[in-house]
Amino acid sequence: MQVNAVYGPGGYSAQWFRLSKGTRMSIKTMLVHVDDAAGSKSRVDVAARVARDVDARLIGAYLVPTADITPSVAALIPKDVLARRMDDTARAQKASEALFKDAVSRAALASIEWRAPAGDALQSAVVHGRNCDLMVLGQPDPDDPFMGFSSDLLTAALLGIGRPILVVPYIGAQALLGKRVVVATDGGREAARAIGDAWFLLRRASEVKVLVGTVADSEGAPSFTQTSERLAKWFSDHDLQPEIERYDAEAGDHGEWLLSRVADFAADLIVMGGYGHPRMREIVLGGITRTILRTMTVPVLMSH
């Protein structure tokens, strides 16, 4: 960023800032969750491809729901049982590290890092996730015995790291990601942040469809026309001319309707806000976030 300042007797009388193209939102550091689940490979492959395309450093973080064995607990476990458990843990970690390094090698990434943080996995995910530009996680797989951990990890990261998250379906993703993108917005803070976090992908897209959900026009509520005009200008500032479509935010299952439009558009990526309502309301009532995470068929970039 170049700064030109004009000084007067009282200090700054005017200050002009000129932003170069290089200061636009970019992704320089990515972190991908690696574990022992079957879906880990496709998740790492997607992360490696995105990191290659945006020239980012990729960090593989091995996070599994394995409790640390304290010395007092270890003293109560037979030595042969303890040794087998330690060997199994070490082999699983080495296998996951090999999977990560194989994926980044095939993607020919120039900068990578492997981490296997000790301690509570959920806390580690939040701590490490806060120091990256994008975190890549997997959709919880109902056939995975550790689905509960995957769900907790996703929720903890989404609500706790303050960074965008790319969620990869457990069935995998298309070879080309982000060519046809659906953006879902209700005009809320989370959706606005997701759009801002996704420019690095949206600017690479061939086609973008923006689905605008608005409440019934009433006093104080922005109309679809007002909202769509502002969105169109914002996207135009980023050299994008998306197709903008309205949907009724009061009718039906928003998540199922959204996935239906994604299929109709043949999209390969969804951009949306996550948990736009208070967390307790989401727990009680469900909501579009939970529907999408449960039934998603393409990767989703979410921000909270």
Secondary structure per residue as TSV (DSSP state, phi and psi in degrees):
chain	resnum	aa	ss	phi	psi
A	1	M	-	360.0	127.8
A	2	Q	E	-97.9	132.9
A	3	V	E	-116.4	125.5
A	4	N	E	-112.3	121.6
A	5	A	E	-120.0	143.6
A	6	V	E	-115.1	124.0
A	7	Y	E	-103.0	144.8
A	8	G	E	-127.0	-175.6
A	9	P	T	-57.9	-31.9
A	10	G	T	-96.0	12.6
A	11	G	E	111.6	-133.3
A	12	Y	E	-72.3	122.8
A	13	S	E	-99.8	-25.4
A	14	A	E	-159.6	152.5
A	15	Q	E	-146.3	128.6
A	16	W	E	-120.2	137.6
A	17	F	E	-119.6	130.9
A	18	R	E	-118.5	119.2
A	19	L	-	-95.5	127.1
A	20	S	-	-81.7	167.1
A	21	K	G	-60.4	-28.3
A	22	G	G	-67.9	-14.7
A	23	T	G	-90.7	-1.5
A	24	R	S	-62.8	159.3
A	25	M	S	-52.4	122.1
A	26	S	-	-137.9	160.9
A	27	I	-	-110.4	117.7
A	28	K	-	-112.2	-25.7
A	29	T	E	-133.9	123.1
A	30	M	E	-118.7	148.6
A	31	L	E	-128.3	129.2
A	32	V	E	-117.6	136.0
A	33	H	E	-77.1	126.4
A	34	V	E	-119.4	133.7
A	35	D	-	-147.4	-163.8
A	36	D	S	-94.0	1.0
A	37	A	S	-73.3	159.5
A	38	A	T	-64.0	-32.1
A	39	G	T	-77.3	-3.2
A	40	S	H	-63.5	-38.4
A	41	K	H	-61.9	-49.6
A	42	S	H	-64.5	-35.5
A	43	R	H	-63.9	-45.5
A	44	V	H	-67.8	-38.3
A	45	D	H	-60.4	-44.9
A	46	V	H	-62.6	-45.8
A	47	A	H	-60.3	-40.9
A	48	A	H	-65.6	-40.2
A	49	R	H	-66.3	-42.8
A	50	V	H	-65.3	-43.7
A	51	A	H	-60.2	-39.6
A	52	R	H	-64.8	-44.0
A	53	D	H	-68.0	-31.9
A	54	V	H	-104.4	5.5
A	55	D	T	57.7	53.4
A	56	A	-	-110.5	155.9
A	57	R	E	-78.5	135.3
A	58	L	E	-113.0	126.3
A	59	I	E	-107.2	127.5
A	60	G	E	-97.1	122.6
A	61	A	E	-114.7	115.9
A	62	Y	E	-84.4	108.4
A	63	L	-	-129.3	113.0
A	64	V	-	-134.2	153.5
A	65	P	-	-80.0	57.5
A	66	T	-	-108.1	120.1
A	67	A	-	-73.1	138.8
A	68	D	-	-67.0	143.3
A	69	I	-	-96.3	111.8
A	70	T	-	-75.5	160.1
A	71	P	H	-56.0	-37.9
A	72	S	H	-67.6	-37.9
A	73	V	H	-71.3	-41.8
A	74	A	H	-59.0	-33.5
A	75	A	T	-65.5	-21.9
A	76	L	T	-91.7	-9.2
A	77	I	S	-98.5	133.4
A	78	P	-	-53.6	142.0
A	79	K	H	-59.4	-38.9
A	80	D	H	-68.9	-37.3
A	81	V	H	-66.0	-43.6
A	82	L	H	-62.6	-41.2
A	83	A	H	-64.3	-42.3
A	84	R	H	-63.7	-40.8
A	85	R	H	-64.4	-42.9
A	86	M	H	-64.1	-39.8
A	87	D	H	-65.1	-43.0
A	88	D	H	-62.3	-42.2
A	89	T	H	-63.6	-43.3
A	90	A	H	-65.1	-41.4
A	91	R	H	-65.4	-41.5
A	92	A	H	-62.9	-41.9
A	93	Q	H	-65.8	-41.8
A	94	K	H	-65.4	-36.7
A	95	A	H	-65.7	-40.2
A	96	S	H	-69.1	-37.3
A	97	E	H	-64.4	-40.0
A	98	A	H	-64.6	-40.3
A	99	L	H	-60.4	-45.1
A	100	F	H	-62.4	-48.4
A	101	K	H	-68.1	-30.5
A	102	D	H	-66.2	-43.3
A	103	A	H	-64.7	-44.7
A	104	V	H	-71.3	-27.2
A	105	S	H	-68.7	-43.7
A	106	R	H	-65.0	-31.7
A	107	A	T	-83.6	-5.8
A	108	A	T	56.9	47.0
A	109	L	-	-76.1	140.2
A	110	A	S	-85.2	-27.2
A	111	S	-	-135.1	117.7
A	112	I	E	-138.1	166.0
A	113	E	E	-153.8	143.6
A	114	W	E	-115.9	131.3
A	115	R	E	-130.9	141.5
A	116	A	-	-134.6	74.9
A	117	P	-	-65.4	141.5
A	118	A	-	-85.0	166.2
A	119	G	S	92.5	-165.9
A	120	D	-	-63.0	124.7
A	121	A	H	-65.7	-38.6
A	122	L	H	-67.2	-42.2
A	123	Q	H	-64.3	-40.8
A	124	S	H	-63.4	-40.0
A	125	A	H	-59.6	-43.3
A	126	V	H	-67.8	-46.2
A	127	V	H	-61.7	-47.9
A	128	H	H	-73.8	-34.1
A	129	G	H	-66.5	-26.6
A	130	R	T	-72.1	-11.4
A	131	N	T	-114.6	44.3
A	132	C	S	-147.9	167.6
A	133	D	S	-90.0	-25.6
A	134	L	E	-153.5	134.1
A	135	M	E	-111.7	134.4
A	136	V	E	-110.1	120.4
A	137	L	E	-125.4	168.8
A	138	G	E	-105.5	149.4
A	139	Q	-	-65.3	133.5
A	140	P	-	-58.3	129.8
A	141	D	-	-97.5	120.7
A	142	P	T	-62.0	-19.3
A	143	D	T	-91.0	-3.5
A	144	D	S	-85.5	126.2
A	145	P	T	-61.1	-18.8
A	146	F	T	-105.8	30.3
A	147	M	H	-58.3	-38.3
A	148	G	H	-59.8	-41.3
A	149	F	H	-65.6	-42.4
A	150	S	H	-61.0	-40.5
A	151	S	H	-65.9	-43.8
A	152	D	H	-64.2	-39.0
A	153	L	H	-63.4	-45.0
A	154	L	H	-62.9	-44.9
A	155	T	H	-65.4	-44.8
A	156	A	H	-61.0	-42.2
A	157	A	H	-69.9	-45.9
A	158	L	H	-61.0	-42.5
A	159	L	H	-86.9	-16.8
A	160	G	H	-113.4	-21.6
A	161	I	S	-92.1	-19.3
A	162	G	-	69.8	19.6
A	163	R	S	-127.5	158.6
A	164	P	-	-68.7	152.1
A	165	I	E	-125.2	132.4
A	166	L	E	-102.1	114.9
A	167	V	E	-99.2	124.8
A	168	V	E	-102.6	129.8
A	169	P	-	-59.5	147.8
A	170	Y	T	-68.3	-16.2
A	171	I	T	-83.0	-5.0
A	172	G	-	101.1	-171.0
A	173	A	-	-142.4	162.4
A	174	Q	-	-65.7	159.4
A	175	A	S	-62.8	-36.9
A	176	L	S	-101.2	121.7
A	177	L	-	-116.6	130.0
A	178	G	S	89.6	17.7
A	179	K	S	-84.7	-37.5
A	180	R	E	-125.7	109.9
A	181	V	E	-117.4	135.1
A	182	V	E	-106.0	125.6
A	183	V	E	-107.0	124.3
A	184	A	E	-109.1	125.5
A	185	T	E	-140.7	139.9
A	186	D	-	-109.0	12.2
A	187	G	S	82.4	3.4
A	188	G	S	-84.7	174.3
A	189	R	H	-61.2	-45.9
A	190	E	H	-62.6	-42.6
A	191	A	H	-65.8	-40.7
A	192	A	H	-62.2	-40.3
A	193	R	H	-67.2	-39.1
A	194	A	H	-60.9	-42.5
A	195	I	H	-62.4	-46.9
A	196	G	H	-61.0	-36.4
A	197	D	H	-73.8	-18.5
A	198	A	T	-100.4	3.2
A	199	W	H	-56.2	-36.0
A	200	F	H	-61.7	-27.0
A	201	L	H	-93.3	-40.7
A	202	L	H	-61.0	-36.8
A	203	R	T	-69.0	-16.1
A	204	R	T	-95.5	-6.5
A	205	A	-	-74.8	151.4
A	206	S	S	-82.9	-39.2
A	207	E	E	-142.0	142.2
A	208	V	E	-131.8	130.2
A	209	K	E	-115.2	129.3
A	210	V	E	-108.4	120.8
A	211	L	E	-100.4	117.6
A	212	V	E	-107.3	116.8
A	213	G	E	-101.0	125.2
A	214	T	E	-130.8	147.4
A	215	V	-	-71.7	164.6
A	216	A	-	-54.9	135.0
A	217	D	-	-54.0	124.1
A	218	S	-	-150.4	173.1
A	219	E	T	-60.6	126.4
A	220	G	T	88.8	-12.4
A	221	A	S	-97.5	131.2
A	222	P	-	-66.3	141.4
A	223	S	-	-79.2	165.0
A	224	F	H	-60.6	-39.8
A	225	T	H	-61.0	-46.1
A	226	Q	H	-62.9	-46.6
A	227	T	H	-63.7	-45.3
A	228	S	H	-66.7	-35.9
A	229	E	H	-65.1	-42.8
A	230	R	H	-65.7	-41.8
A	231	L	H	-62.9	-43.3
A	232	A	H	-59.8	-40.9
A	233	K	H	-68.3	-39.3
A	234	W	H	-62.8	-46.5
A	235	F	H	-65.0	-37.9
A	236	S	H	-62.3	-34.5
A	237	D	H	-61.5	-22.6
A	238	H	T	-104.1	20.9
A	239	D	T	63.1	35.4
A	240	L	-	-124.9	139.9
A	241	Q	-	-124.6	82.3
A	242	P	-	-78.2	160.8
A	243	E	E	-84.2	128.1
A	244	I	E	-112.2	128.4
A	245	E	E	-129.9	144.8
A	246	R	E	-95.9	144.8
A	247	Y	E	-134.7	153.5
A	248	D	E	-83.2	109.9
A	249	A	T	-72.6	-4.8
A	250	E	T	-101.2	-7.1
A	251	A	S	-115.6	135.9
A	252	G	S	69.8	-170.3
A	253	D	-	-86.6	108.7
A	254	H	H	-59.4	-43.3
A	255	G	H	-63.8	-46.4
A	256	E	H	-65.0	-39.9
A	257	W	H	-63.2	-42.6
A	258	L	H	-61.1	-46.1
A	259	L	H	-64.5	-32.4
A	260	S	H	-64.7	-42.8
A	261	R	H	-68.6	-34.3
A	262	V	H	-60.7	-43.7
A	263	A	H	-65.5	-42.4
A	264	D	H	-61.4	-36.4
A	265	F	H	-84.3	-7.8
A	266	A	T	56.0	41.8
A	267	A	-	-74.1	152.8
A	268	D	S	-117.1	7.8
A	269	L	E	-160.1	141.0
A	270	I	E	-115.9	137.9
A	271	V	E	-118.1	125.7
A	272	M	E	-161.2	162.7
A	273	G	E	-81.3	154.6
A	274	G	S	-116.6	135.0
A	275	Y	-	53.4	66.2
A	276	G	-	-76.0	-17.8
A	277	H	S	-100.8	165.5
A	278	P	-	-52.3	143.1
A	279	R	H	-55.1	-42.1
A	280	M	H	-64.4	-36.1
A	281	R	H	-65.6	-37.7
A	282	E	H	-63.5	-39.8
A	283	I	H	-64.2	-42.2
A	284	V	H	-77.1	-43.6
A	285	L	H	-100.8	-9.3
A	286	G	-	84.4	-124.2
A	287	G	-	124.1	169.8
A	288	I	H	-63.1	-35.5
A	289	T	H	-60.3	-48.3
A	290	R	H	-66.5	-37.3
A	291	T	H	-63.2	-47.2
A	292	I	H	-62.6	-46.2
A	293	L	H	-66.1	-26.6
A	294	R	H	-81.2	-35.7
A	295	T	H	-122.9	11.9
A	296	M	-	-58.3	144.6
A	297	T	-	-119.8	-11.7
A	298	V	S	-131.5	160.1
A	299	P	-	-58.3	149.6
A	300	V	E	-128.3	125.9
A	301	L	E	-94.9	119.2
A	302	M	E	-121.1	146.7
A	303	S	E	-135.7	152.2
A	304	H	-	-124.2	360.0
